[in-house]
């Protein structure tokens, strides 16, 4: 082994705002950085996500291959029908696509993520 994964880093036009969205979505806490900072970290439960300021971010446009998603997060939920209104209330929006065990959404910046319920 050469190293261990330290963070997944997501670009955002407002790093703190997007970090707060994911902290609420995943039950984590903003552990480093605040409004206006270029680097914000959320962590807890053995997980860590970082967000870096990217004021000129051009978000993906799911499912348009001209602006591909680049990455996405799968977020496990025990009951998608209970989770969906909560994630939409946080500022996510539902995207086309999905299947028998996942639904596709965009975070407030436009990064796709999925709610999955069949681990």
Secondary structure, 3 states (H helix, E strand, C coil): CCCCCCCEEEEECCHHHHHHHHHHHHCCEEEECCCCCCEEEEEECCEEEEEEECCCCCCCCCCCHHHCCCCCEEEECCCHHHHHHHHHHCCCEEEEEEECCEEEEECCCCCEEEEECCC
